[in-house]
Amino acid sequence: MPRIHAPFFSENAVDTPYWWEAAKPQASNTDELPAHIEVAIVGGGFTGLNAALVLAKAGKQVCVFDAEAPGWGASSRNGGLLGPGWAFFDTGMAYGPDVARRLVQESFLSLQHVKDVVAREQIDCDLKVVGYFRGAMTPRIYDKLGRDIERLRQAMPCDAYLVSRAEQHQEIGTDLYHGGIVMPGYAGIHPGKYVQGLASAATRAGVRIFSNARVSDLHAKSGGFTFRVREREVAAGQVLLATNGYSAALHPYLKRRIIPVGSGIIATEPLAPAVMDRLMPKRRMLAGSQRVVTYYRPSPDGTRILFGGRVLDMSNREKVAVANAKYIRSLLLKVFPELENTKLSHYWHGQLGFTFDHLAHTARIDGMFFSGGYNGTGVARASWLGHKIAHQMLGSDLGKTVYSDLKFETRPYFHGKPWFLPLAVGFYGMLDKWDQR
Ligand SMILES: Cc1cc2nc3c(=O)[nH]c(=O)nc-3n(C[C@H](O)[C@H](O)[C@H](O)COP(=O)(O)OP(=O)(O)OC[C@H]3O[C@@H](n4cnc5c(N)ncnc54)[C@H](O)[C@@H]3O)c2cc1C
């Protein structure tokens, strides 16, 4: 296992996801590749596997191709915060109140969708409804969170509530925040086990999953599509592109619309139960209100803290990994200064797919289907939209979703390389500091 060295890492620390200790993405079948298939799905994460399940259960012959292994991408690297999200309500208002309301409704449905799939397919993935606390960095932000709840209640029932700074220690052992918001319906999940369970369920339903199967040279041919995998040409009646943050090399349309953004997570060594009880008394999913995002949670067994934040450099060099981990650790220590002497056991990163309107999209691209651009909230949304896009492929009304009604835009200055990210992160960081002045 690759190791990582720095004074703040334990001796056996590794640069692979904590989740892989229990559920490492496994290379799947080594069968010979078929020459013709009914449905090809490119990408074996939450999107691709949720779609594969629906299509196979509807009687389609489905093959999933993953360049690495099922779940290797963001789906086994994320924080496992399973919720409807929050900020997209504001973002959706750009399309008007009706779209914003539909976005919120589908967000809650997406959370329920994951619960349903996990129950139906009997996936053992530590799914627990523990709720979510988002800490306000300033009193002004705390007031705005209160107004957001009121606004949401005008559109639909909403059980979110505010927790004042005076009561904050019942939620989290920090004085960093000026109170915050609780969303009780939020859940935590073990994403590695979830994606592995999805792959097993899809296989049981008849889906053939191919690992080390990078798809290239995709184009339309004789009423269907052809592409290359492992030096062979494969023909498919329908194609779903489910590569999200890893899409750039696959299709020029996506290269100009999906912005690959890095996010990294550190895990601490196990902490004493009394420390966990003090820092995370309700074992909730947690985040701060900053624009430059921080998100964190206890491990599913409640023994350690997993803490995530933005990383700018996604190279796999040890020096870069150590620098990324050091930065994320500095964010952890702002929340929990008492962890100064706690060592880290893991650091890893993965690629998110952002979009210019900060919303997910389902689309038709040269006749192929696409779902992605989850902007860092894909555990629920990728699962939901994977299932929606599959229904669209079946020609069913069940495929209707607000995410198909949004304009999927690019910008003249973007051709796949997010050169503007350091500027954007610097700018948002400045606004965060300005808020706290
Ligand atoms: C560090 C991190 C933390 C996150 N935390 C959260 C969180 O707490 N909550 C939340 O809701 N969301 C979170 N997310 C986002 C969430 O993980 C993603 O939105 C979601 O996993 C996307 O799933 P997907 O199936 O669309 O893509 P992925 O899981 O990224 O899968 C894409 C797959 O496509 C494959 N691929 C790429 N190109 C090709 C090709 N040419 N041929 C074949 N295969 C190819 C890749 O190997 C990969 O396995 C996080 C993401 C990261 C990286």
The ligand as an SDF file (V2000), in Angstrom:
LIG
                    3D

 53 58  0  0  0  0  0  0  0  0999 V2000
  -13.0650   13.8740   -1.9780 C   0  0  0  0  0  0  0  0  0  0  0  0
  -14.5180   13.9080   -2.3660 C   0  0  0  0  0  0  0  0  0  0  0  0
  -15.4830   14.1110   -1.3790 C   0  0  0  0  0  0  0  0  0  0  0  0
  -16.8440   14.1370   -1.7130 C   0  0  0  0  0  0  0  0  0  0  0  0
  -17.7720   14.1870   -0.6960 N   0  0  0  0  0  0  0  0  0  0  0  0
  -19.0910   14.1150   -0.9940 C   0  0  0  0  0  0  0  0  0  0  0  0
  -20.0400   14.0230    0.0590 C   0  0  0  0  0  0  0  0  0  0  0  0
  -19.6970   13.9170    1.2370 O   0  0  0  0  0  0  0  0  0  0  0  0
  -21.3580   14.0170   -0.2880 N   0  0  0  0  0  0  0  0  0  0  0  0
  -21.7700   14.0740   -1.5910 C   0  0  0  0  0  0  0  0  0  0  0  0
  -22.9810   14.0770   -1.8430 O   0  0  0  0  0  0  0  0  0  0  0  0
  -20.8690   14.0810   -2.6090 N   0  0  0  0  0  0  0  0  0  0  0  0
  -19.5450   14.0680   -2.3470 C   0  0  0  0  0  0  0  0  0  0  0  0
  -18.6260   14.0300   -3.3590 N   0  0  0  0  0  0  0  0  0  0  0  0
  -19.1110   13.9420   -4.7530 C   0  0  0  0  0  0  0  0  0  0  0  0
  -19.5400   12.5160   -5.1580 C   0  0  0  0  0  0  0  0  0  0  0  0
  -18.5960   11.5880   -4.7130 O   0  0  0  0  0  0  0  0  0  0  0  0
  -19.6680   12.4410   -6.6910 C   0  0  0  0  0  0  0  0  0  0  0  0
  -20.5460   13.4460   -7.1400 O   0  0  0  0  0  0  0  0  0  0  0  0
  -20.2020   11.0910   -7.1710 C   0  0  0  0  0  0  0  0  0  0  0  0
  -19.4440   10.0430   -6.6350 O   0  0  0  0  0  0  0  0  0  0  0  0
  -20.1650   11.0300   -8.6990 C   0  0  0  0  0  0  0  0  0  0  0  0
  -20.4450    9.7150   -9.1030 O   0  0  0  0  0  0  0  0  0  0  0  0
  -20.2860    9.3180  -10.6160 P   0  0  0  0  0  0  0  0  0  0  0  0
  -20.6660    7.8930  -10.7480 O   0  0  0  0  0  0  0  0  0  0  0  0
  -21.0140   10.2780  -11.4900 O   0  0  0  0  0  0  0  0  0  0  0  0
  -18.7350    9.5350  -10.9510 O   0  0  0  0  0  0  0  0  0  0  0  0
  -17.4470    8.7720  -10.3950 P   0  0  0  0  0  0  0  0  0  0  0  0
  -17.7160    8.0060   -9.1690 O   0  0  0  0  0  0  0  0  0  0  0  0
  -16.3410    9.7650  -10.3720 O   0  0  0  0  0  0  0  0  0  0  0  0
  -17.1880    7.6700  -11.5180 O   0  0  0  0  0  0  0  0  0  0  0  0
  -16.6930    7.9830  -12.7950 C   0  0  0  0  0  0  0  0  0  0  0  0
  -15.9650    6.7440  -13.2960 C   0  0  0  0  0  0  0  0  0  0  0  0
  -15.7080    6.9240  -14.6890 O   0  0  0  0  0  0  0  0  0  0  0  0
  -14.5470    6.1880  -14.9920 C   0  0  0  0  0  0  0  0  0  0  0  0
  -14.0370    6.6960  -16.2800 N   0  0  0  0  0  0  0  0  0  0  0  0
  -13.5870    7.9350  -16.5870 C   0  0  0  0  0  0  0  0  0  0  0  0
  -13.2440    7.9950  -17.9030 N   0  0  0  0  0  0  0  0  0  0  0  0
  -13.5230    6.7790  -18.4370 C   0  0  0  0  0  0  0  0  0  0  0  0
  -13.3930    6.2310  -19.7500 C   0  0  0  0  0  0  0  0  0  0  0  0
  -12.9250    6.9370  -20.7850 N   0  0  0  0  0  0  0  0  0  0  0  0
  -13.7490    4.9350  -19.9410 N   0  0  0  0  0  0  0  0  0  0  0  0
  -14.2450    4.1900  -18.9130 C   0  0  0  0  0  0  0  0  0  0  0  0
  -14.3850    4.6790  -17.6450 N   0  0  0  0  0  0  0  0  0  0  0  0
  -14.0230    5.9430  -17.4180 C   0  0  0  0  0  0  0  0  0  0  0  0
  -13.6200    6.4600  -13.8130 C   0  0  0  0  0  0  0  0  0  0  0  0
  -12.6490    5.4340  -13.6800 O   0  0  0  0  0  0  0  0  0  0  0  0
  -14.6120    6.4870  -12.6410 C   0  0  0  0  0  0  0  0  0  0  0  0
  -14.6470    5.2670  -11.9170 O   0  0  0  0  0  0  0  0  0  0  0  0
  -17.2590   13.9980   -3.0660 C   0  0  0  0  0  0  0  0  0  0  0  0
  -16.2890   13.8070   -4.0620 C   0  0  0  0  0  0  0  0  0  0  0  0
  -14.9360   13.7480   -3.7230 C   0  0  0  0  0  0  0  0  0  0  0  0
  -13.9140   13.5270   -4.8060 C   0  0  0  0  0  0  0  0  0  0  0  0
  1  2  1  0
  2  3  1  0
  2 52  2  0
  3  4  2  0
  4  5  1  0
  4 50  1  0
  5  6  2  0
  6  7  1  0
  6 13  1  0
  7  8  2  0
  7  9  1  0
  9 10  1  0
 10 11  2  0
 10 12  1  0
 12 13  2  0
 13 14  1  0
 14 15  1  0
 14 50  1  0
 15 16  1  0
 16 17  1  0
 16 18  1  0
 18 19  1  0
 18 20  1  0
 20 21  1  0
 20 22  1  0
 22 23  1  0
 23 24  1  0
 24 25  2  0
 24 26  1  0
 24 27  1  0
 27 28  1  0
 28 29  2  0
 28 30  1  0
 28 31  1  0
 31 32  1  0
 32 33  1  0
 33 34  1  0
 33 48  1  0
 34 35  1  0
 35 36  1  0
 35 46  1  0
 36 37  1  0
 36 45  1  0
 37 38  2  0
 38 39  1  0
 39 40  1  0
 39 45  2  0
 40 41  1  0
 40 42  2  0
 42 43  1  0
 43 44  2  0
 44 45  1  0
 46 47  1  0
 46 48  1  0
 48 49  1  0
 50 51  2  0
 51 52  1  0
 52 53  1  0
M  END
$$$$
